[in-house]
């Protein structure tokens, strides 16, 4: 920064976590959520916290503080099946670790010194984030702010990725020049993150009305796609292409034409290094290149392992502890990994979880009237499409850095569904049970056709009146005493369902 202040940024950020813990417990948990969002993908920044007390667990501590602060101050969760599914999945995974220990595949998952327990603990921060968001995001303004902070966070990730890529020459593809990126895992993981959120904002801006904001949104999408291109991740490329296809089907059919033209002309459009990366799946002899062959060998090995315990698997977080092809610790396919470690039961729960998020986002996209909520729904749906494709090429699901913000947006979507339902519920005005109804002869019969719905409590049982419509009050409708109009008042009394 020119003043030597950059050295203190990690310390200030670390202290900010403690301050936000106190703020969250003191009654402002929403501020704690806002503060943590930019740090979710930025593991390279959070790694600097390791120099300070409890630095490794600061994110977990703040998430718990937000939840506790929200519950203490009377906040409640909107309804969703996802809470129960996550609870069942988390408990199943924990007992699966013990089964892996019993089979001798892993140590007993007792504490933070055990790698399998740490893996489970880090994974469970994701549903805690989801719960925290659903608790503290309570209105439209908070939903909008979460999306805005997500956009700013993505812009910083884009900047970091582009600066790293442009610092090297890419006349030809060179595997050794690929960097781990700000997520501190690898270029393929970075590509999965970028593809998800490029598609999220591409879907979101479809419902933005203000022209300047719409242009800024498309600019963010373009920058993110540019950063994705220079990750040289074939899985990331495929995730983007599939999501664009879905966007074309759901919202903008012109994209289908553009996508078709691109697929026929891409080799003349993309940089040489990108073209080399995509076409290097096979070598000059027609054999798979090394990374592609590694995946095939891993999948064959995994299939044999699945056959040994197809129902419950070998135990969660055990694959990373075994000996595999080229000493790799991941199956390079999340679905295969879930099947190997947790069996058919674990894979079934995982598919139910995916289905529920997809259904949530699609329902919000289709049923909401507010453009903000529709954009959130479509964007989340496209991000999930991208995520599912990316997970065919490796574990992009259990990493907080990749899916953390995705679950924050899912929590906001759950709250948006609740807000949407609340807005469509008619409000009933309570009326005193002892209220005197004037005689019909002193009232204008036409007035019965214009009154708003009211609720009258009689003998502790609510009774509802109205609404009345003019066309139902005219011509031939009379009360039992011959008094016209009185029937509108008394025959419209119904008990609630």
ABEGO torsion letter per residue (X at the ends): XGAGAAAAAAAAAAAAAAAAAAAAAAGBAAAAAAAAAAAAABAAAAAAAAABBGAAAAAAAAAAAAAAAAAAAGBBBBBBAAAAAAAAAAAAAAAAAAAAAAAGABBBBABAABAAAAAAAAAAAAAAAAAAAAAABABAAAAAAAAAAAAAAAAAAAAAAAAAAAABBAABBBAAABBAEAAGAEAAAAAAAAAAAAAAAAAAAAABABAAAAAAAAAAAAAAAAAAAAAGBAAAAAAAAAAAAAAAAAABAAAAAAAAAAAAAAAAABBAAAAAAAAAABBAAGBBBAAAAAAAAAAAAAAAAAAABAAAEAEBGAAAABBBBGGBABAGBAAAAAAAAAEAAAAAAAAAAAAAAAAAAAAAAAABABAAAAAAAAAAAAAAAAAAAAAAAEBAAABAAAAAAAAAAAAAAAAAAAAAAAAABBBBBBBBAABBBBBAAABBAAAAAABBBBBBBBGGBBBBBOBBBAAAABGGBBBAAGBBGAAAAAAABBBBX
